[in-house]
């Protein structure tokens, strides 16, 4: 219980260790398997209020924001890569053109002109 502070609950592994110790203690004193069915009462710590924010909490929020921003950038980059690969494959396989020609502006101008005149 050295990790427990006023506003910080125990970690999952610490709670698991406490439950295991309680079960073993109940089993060793009673000697029956029925004691394993009993569970110790759950104590909940109240969440910290807005006024009690600690620097660790703010640091965690900043780290979380960076990871979300990094994920967003990665998703956008993967979308751009998938779009480029899809356009190159479509132009070369379906259109029977060279796959590098799809990245030329003149190709796109020709496509836009064709679409506008057809409508």
Backbone as CSV, one residue per row, in Angstrom:
resi,resn,N_x,N_y,N_z,CA_x,CA_y,CA_z,C_x,C_y,C_z
1,UNK,0.811,-1.195,0.000,0.000,0.000,0.000,0.849,1.252,0.000
2,UNK,2.102,1.130,-0.327,2.967,2.293,-0.339,2.678,3.224,-1.502
3,UNK,2.024,2.698,-2.545,1.749,3.519,-3.720,0.492,4.362,-3.563
4,UNK,-0.316,4.072,-2.544,-1.586,4.776,-2.398,-1.367,6.141,-1.762
5,UNK,-1.940,7.148,-2.374,-1.899,8.500,-1.821,-3.323,8.951,-1.569
6,UNK,-3.488,10.185,-1.179,-4.802,10.689,-0.828,-5.768,10.660,-2.014
7,UNK,-5.334,11.085,-3.183,-6.228,11.206,-4.336,-5.966,10.164,-5.411
8,UNK,-5.011,9.296,-5.208,-4.641,8.351,-6.253,-5.065,6.947,-5.835
9,UNK,-5.943,6.286,-6.601,-6.342,4.923,-6.244,-5.226,3.937,-6.536
10,UNK,-5.376,2.746,-6.017,-4.387,1.708,-6.257,-4.411,1.300,-7.720
11,UNK,-3.278,0.830,-8.191,-3.221,0.359,-9.567,-3.935,-0.985,-9.652
12,UNK,-4.184,-1.434,-10.848,-4.888,-2.688,-11.062,-4.115,-3.861,-10.476
13,UNK,-2.810,-3.866,-10.660,-2.023,-4.973,-10.126,-2.003,-4.960,-8.604
14,UNK,-1.980,-3.780,-7.998,-2.006,-3.707,-6.530,-3.343,-4.202,-5.988
15,UNK,-4.446,-3.846,-6.643,-5.752,-4.340,-6.206,-5.831,-5.848,-6.340
16,UNK,-5.268,-6.381,-7.433,-5.258,-7.828,-7.643,-4.465,-8.524,-6.556
17,UNK,-3.320,-7.963,-6.177,-2.519,-8.537,-5.101,-3.270,-8.519,-3.778
18,UNK,-3.967,-7.432,-3.508,-4.732,-7.349,-2.257,-5.849,-8.388,-2.228
19,UNK,-6.560,-8.568,-3.350,-7.616,-9.576,-3.385,-7.048,-10.973,-3.186
20,UNK,-5.911,-11.264,-3.812,-5.276,-12.567,-3.676,-4.862,-12.820,-2.227
21,UNK,-4.289,-11.797,-1.587,-3.901,-11.941,-0.183,-5.117,-12.175,0.702
22,UNK,-6.213,-11.457,0.428,-7.421,-11.622,1.228,-8.004,-13.021,1.050
23,UNK,-8.005,-13.530,-0.190,-8.512,-14.880,-0.419,-7.660,-15.922,0.270
24,UNK,-6.332,-15.767,0.173,-5.443,-16.729,0.820,-5.593,-16.683,2.328
25,UNK,-5.743,-15.504,2.879,-5.917,-15.384,4.328,-7.233,-16.018,4.756
26,UNK,-8.302,-15.803,3.997,-9.591,-16.388,4.341,-9.553,-17.904,4.188
27,UNK,-8.882,-18.392,3.183,-8.798,-19.828,2.955,-7.957,-20.505,4.028
28,UNK,-6.860,-19.863,4.415,-5.978,-20.482,5.408,-6.593,-20.481,6.800
29,UNK,-7.388,-19.471,7.153,-7.991,-19.441,8.493,-9.209,-20.341,8.575
30,UNK,-10.016,-20.400,7.526,-11.246,-21.178,7.552,-10.992,-22.609,7.106
31,UNK,-10.172,-22.771,6.073,-9.853,-24.096,5.565,-10.878,-24.624,4.584
32,UNK,-11.868,-23.849,4.229,-12.890,-24.328,3.301,-12.840,-23.519,2.011
33,UNK,-13.376,-24.118,0.987,-13.418,-23.432,-0.303,-14.512,-22.385,-0.333
34,UNK,-15.446,-22.429,0.606,-16.529,-21.448,0.648,-16.002,-20.065,0.965
35,UNK,-14.889,-20.001,1.668,-14.306,-18.705,2.007,-13.796,-17.991,0.771
36,UNK,-13.498,-18.750,-0.269,-13.022,-18.125,-1.507,-14.151,-17.380,-2.216
37,UNK,-15.390,-17.747,-1.958,-16.528,-17.090,-2.588,-16.725,-15.675,-2.078
38,UNK,-16.335,-15.414,-0.827,-16.531,-14.103,-0.229,-15.538,-13.112,-0.809
39,UNK,-15.993,-11.909,-0.989,-15.121,-10.860,-1.513,-15.033,-9.741,-0.503
40,UNK,-13.864,-9.134,-0.401,-13.751,-8.005,0.523,-14.555,-6.817,-0.001
41,UNK,-15.027,-5.951,0.879,-15.804,-4.789,0.416,-14.941,-3.865,-0.434
42,UNK,-15.557,-3.301,-1.446,-14.862,-2.408,-2.366,-14.930,-0.992,-1.807
43,UNK,-13.782,-0.367,-1.672,-13.742,1.011,-1.214,-13.375,1.892,-2.392
44,UNK,-14.140,2.924,-2.578,-13.888,3.837,-3.682,-13.346,5.140,-3.140
45,UNK,-12.341,5.653,-3.819,-11.816,6.963,-3.441,-12.507,8.002,-4.303
46,UNK,-12.856,9.120,-3.742,-13.530,10.150,-4.544,-12.564,10.725,-5.571
47,UNK,-13.067,11.101,-6.738,-12.188,11.681,-7.751,-11.673,13.040,-7.281
48,UNK,-10.469,13.403,-7.715,-9.943,14.699,-7.301,-10.772,15.828,-7.895
49,UNK,-10.914,16.870,-7.140,-11.706,18.004,-7.620,-10.870,18.827,-8.598
50,UNK,-11.522,19.782,-9.227,-10.852,20.634,-10.210,-9.741,21.458,-9.570
51,UNK,-9.932,21.846,-8.310,-8.950,22.699,-7.641,-7.707,21.912,-7.244
52,UNK,-7.807,20.581,-7.188,-6.687,19.762,-6.731,-5.880,19.163,-7.876
53,UNK,-5.835,19.786,-9.028,-5.064,19.244,-10.133,-3.593,19.323,-9.807
54,UNK,-2.907,18.267,-10.115,-1.470,18.188,-9.837,-0.708,18.327,-11.140
55,UNK,0.571,18.626,-11.069,1.361,18.715,-12.302,1.393,17.393,-13.068
56,UNK,1.325,16.245,-12.348,1.333,14.963,-13.030,0.087,14.805,-13.897
57,UNK,-1.038,15.292,-13.406,-2.281,15.208,-14.161,-2.188,16.045,-15.432
58,UNK,-1.671,17.227,-15.310,-1.528,18.078,-16.496,-0.517,17.486,-17.469
59,UNK,0.548,16.867,-16.958,1.543,16.247,-17.824,0.919,15.071,-18.577
60,UNK,0.068,14.293,-17.887,-0.597,13.173,-18.531,-1.503,13.674,-19.655
61,UNK,-2.219,14.745,-19.421,-3.104,15.292,-20.445,-2.302,15.773,-21.646
62,UNK,-1.156,16.375,-21.405,-0.318,16.829,-22.512,0.210,15.635,-23.297
63,UNK,0.649,14.591,-22.613,1.150,13.403,-23.299,0.029,12.751,-24.097
64,UNK,-1.183,12.735,-23.573,-2.318,12.161,-24.269,-2.636,12.976,-25.521
65,UNK,-2.558,14.308,-25.434,-2.815,15.164,-26.583,-1.791,14.908,-27.679
66,UNK,-0.532,14.733,-27.304,0.502,14.490,-28.305,0.242,13.165,-28.997
67,UNK,-0.135,12.144,-28.244,-0.368,10.854,-28.876,-1.592,10.908,-29.787
68,UNK,-2.627,11.653,-29.404,-3.801,11.785,-30.262,-3.440,12.563,-31.526
69,UNK,-2.647,13.626,-31.377,-2.209,14.397,-32.534,-1.342,13.541,-33.454
70,UNK,-0.466,12.739,-32.871,0.379,11.865,-33.671,-0.462,10.828,-34.409
71,UNK,-1.459,10.278,-33.759,-2.348,9.320,-34.417,-3.099,9.985,-35.571
72,UNK,-3.565,11.197,-35.356,-4.284,11.912,-36.405,-3.385,12.153,-37.618
73,UNK,-2.160,12.558,-37.385,-1.212,12.777,-38.482,-0.918,11.472,-39.208
74,UNK,-0.778,10.393,-38.449,-0.510,9.094,-39.068,-1.690,8.637,-39.927
75,UNK,-2.901,8.849,-39.450,-4.080,8.453,-40.223,-4.170,9.268,-41.504
76,UNK,-3.938,10.557,-41.421,-3.988,11.406,-42.619,-2.895,11.003,-43.607
77,UNK,-1.697,10.732,-43.105,-0.598,10.309,-43.980,-0.927,8.981,-44.658
78,UNK,-1.493,8.040,-43.917,-1.861,6.763,-44.514,-2.977,6.928,-45.549
79,UNK,-3.893,7.846,-45.305,-4.948,8.098,-46.280,-4.378,8.665,-47.571
80,UNK,-3.418,9.579,-47.459,-2.789,10.164,-48.652,-2.016,9.099,-49.408
81,UNK,-1.306,8.247,-48.683,-0.541,7.180,-49.332,-1.481,6.212,-50.041
82,UNK,-2.570,5.831,-49.365,-3.539,4.914,-49.994,-4.186,5.549,-51.215
83,UNK,-4.473,6.836,-51.164,-5.043,7.532,-52.315,-4.062,7.517,-53.486
84,UNK,-2.791,7.806,-53.208,-1.793,7.830,-54.277,-1.608,6.445,-54.891
85,UNK,-1.564,5.430,-54.062,-1.404,4.064,-54.578,-2.638,3.666,-55.379
86,UNK,-3.820,3.997,-54.875,-5.050,3.655,-55.588,-5.155,4.338,-56.938
87,UNK,-4.795,5.603,-56.990,-4.845,6.337,-58.258,-3.819,5.769,-59.238
88,UNK,-2.624,5.451,-58.752,-1.589,4.906,-59.636,-1.988,3.535,-60.163
89,UNK,-2.532,2.700,-59.305,-2.953,1.369,-59.754,-4.128,1.490,-60.713
90,UNK,-5.085,2.330,-60.387,-6.233,2.499,-61.273,-5.851,3.043,-62.636
91,UNK,-4.940,4.003,-62.668,-4.532,4.608,-63.951,-3.718,3.624,-64.780
92,UNK,-2.884,2.833,-64.109,-2.026,1.929,-64.871,-2.735,0.636,-65.261
93,UNK,-3.572,0.091,-64.375,-4.222,-1.188,-64.670,-5.487,-0.973,-65.491
94,UNK,-6.368,-0.093,-65.041,-7.639,0.114,-65.739,-7.448,0.991,-66.973
95,UNK,-6.639,2.025,-66.836,-6.466,2.962,-67.938,-5.353,2.612,-68.896
96,UNK,-4.597,1.582,-68.628,-3.485,1.142,-69.488,-2.463,2.244,-69.738
97,UNK,-2.209,3.083,-68.724,-1.194,4.116,-68.835,-0.007,3.774,-67.938
98,UNK,1.012,4.573,-68.022,2.174,4.376,-67.160,1.833,4.924,-65.773
99,UNK,2.227,4.210,-64.733,1.780,4.578,-63.383,2.352,5.904,-62.909
100,UNK,3.478,6.351,-63.447,4.043,7.643,-63.046,3.352,8.819,-63.735
101,UNK,2.664,8.536,-64.844,1.980,9.612,-65.560,0.825,10.203,-64.751
102,UNK,0.303,9.458,-63.808,-0.838,9.927,-63.037,-0.461,11.106,-62.136
103,UNK,0.796,11.282,-61.844,1.239,12.361,-60.958,1.607,13.636,-61.719
104,UNK,1.440,13.641,-63.027,1.715,14.840,-63.818,0.483,15.742,-63.834
105,UNK,0.661,17.048,-63.709,-0.496,17.964,-63.750,-1.221,17.943,-65.090
106,UNK,-0.500,17.676,-66.179,-1.154,17.665,-67.494,-2.171,16.521,-67.593
107,UNK,-1.897,15.418,-66.930,-2.841,14.301,-66.932,-4.137,14.703,-66.234
108,UNK,-4.009,15.352,-65.101,-5.184,15.774,-64.350,-5.957,16.871,-65.080
109,UNK,-5.241,17.765,-65.774,-5.911,18.792,-66.564,-6.726,18.152,-67.685
110,UNK,-6.152,17.125,-68.318,-6.871,16.415,-69.370,-8.127,15.736,-68.808
111,UNK,-8.016,15.130,-67.619,-9.168,14.469,-66.986,-10.252,15.486,-66.650
112,UNK,-9.875,16.639,-66.095,-10.846,17.670,-65.744,-11.531,18.231,-66.975
113,UNK,-10.748,18.459,-68.039,-11.338,18.955,-69.281,-12.334,17.954,-69.860
114,UNK,-11.978,16.676,-69.798,-12.851,15.616,-70.317,-14.153,15.541,-69.520
115,UNK,-14.067,15.682,-68.203,-15.264,15.606,-67.356,-16.146,16.839,-67.594
116,UNK,-15.553,18.029,-67.731,-16.339,19.250,-67.896,-17.028,19.299,-69.267
117,UNK,-16.354,18.812,-70.294,-16.955,18.827,-71.630,-18.050,17.764,-71.756
118,UNK,-17.908,16.686,-71.023,-18.900,15.606,-71.099,-20.183,15.969,-70.389
119,UNK,-20.165,16.898,-69.475,-21.380,17.226,-68.716,-22.242,18.241,-69.394
